[in-house]
């Protein structure tokens, strides 16, 4: 099996940069509860991936979660007031450093709360966790949301109905199966349909909160997903096959790494379309379409 670096990368959570407005002040009184009109957990919206990058409340009125929507808020929290005061007084480079620490706190909270809400790991599902600051962002409140997505990059939300609370304990239709390339874009498909890759498992880089090193992350992920793929194929750790390569989706940049859970979704990729699963295929011929 070829050891290939990251194929695609999902911009976990808010992507496209950190939304933050700040005011300088000395020891201001920071409220302990969200502002009036702020969305609560259990609120749903019809918003696309770009719209979800903005601060809450998003454009358009909230909708009933029983009806069609794209994002369901499942948690509302607040970052540490000590860091908010630090940002108030920050100057020069410390502004960006403190903003990054605040962003990491919000992101980490969403990643911790997400699996509890879902009753399962979101990396194995056709889901994306998103996070956004709640206006005014100076008070540090944020909302965590879940969106069903059409592919590993998470840049297209799929309309759905019904809450995702406990969904991974009962809804197998949300599980990742296979992916298909379409003009250099990957989309989720069933493995019974023609496809170019198959989900093989999740690899997590340890220790938690490890510092980011691009070359080290790339190397560790390639090795880790290769090992995961061999196990999925039913091959020994020293095995391999030249007609499949290991790919992954996860945080490959310093910004994406910040506050992440350091987990990568692994795929087995084929240069030729497949027509069925390669699970436990071993060294048998590929099921080419």
Secondary structure, DSSP 8 states (H G I E B T S, - for coil): -EE---S-----TT-SS--------SS----SS--TT---TT-EE---TTGGGS-BS-SS--B-TTSEESEEEEEEEE--HHHHHHHHH--THHHHHHHHHHHHHHHHHHHHHHHHHHTS-GGGBTEEEEEEEBSSGGG-EEEEEEEEBSSTT--SB--EES--TTGGGT-GGGB--EEEEETTEEEEE-TTS-EEEEEEEEEE-SSTT----HHHHHHHHHHHHHHHHHHHHT--TT---TTEEEEEES--SHHHHTT---EEEEEEEEEEEESS--TT-TTS---B-
